[in-house]
Amino acid sequence: MFRLGWQVYRRRLPDPVDRRVHRRVVRVGIVVALVALVGLLVLAAVVERSSGDVPVAAGIVVAVSGAAGIGCVGAALTPIGPRGWTIPPVPGIGWRTQEAVARYYRHSPPPVAPEHRDAVLQGMPETRDLLVRSTYRSLFLTGGWIGIVLGTLVLDVASPGDSARVILFPGVWLVSIMVTTGTGIIGIRTLGRQEQLSVEAEALPLVPPAPRRGRPDGPNGSKLALPGE
């Protein structure tokens, strides 16, 4: 499932995130990283001059790693289109049908029923693009949090024993890595499941619409007669 989703992601990425958008995202990330690097180096110099607890080499490594992580976060926050990957409700389809379509995305889903063929296929390209954009952002966010956590861990190791208070931050950021990585993993899995559902639904025969109730030549609208009719 994940391999199929990754293949779909790589195949569809140039459409919702073209080269122009990708270059803009990378440029924003580089600018944010450079600004963060200058700020962190200045901060490291001030801390080194005032306390001298952290070695210069460790401070440079922390600044570079943290700046790279902050740059990735800045790139992830660059607008590239509609956000989110949640499957939107399909207008014109009853809630029972929408619940049945949602069940097809769960673990061990049932086969697609023929009467749900059109509901499964409707709006799938738009939803696929939302998934691709969300996964694209989550990859940058994951890289950003990894860089920040690595920098903080180096700072913890290089700091003296009485500075163990810094060790609290990596635990919080590790949770952030798990959340952002989980978003990307779920998005890739959903892309793979969508591809399977698309193939399965398109192989089903078309179901004719249900016949209208009442007489074929009967009048439409209200059957109540007005006075004088």
Disulfide bonds with the S-S distance in Angstrom:
none
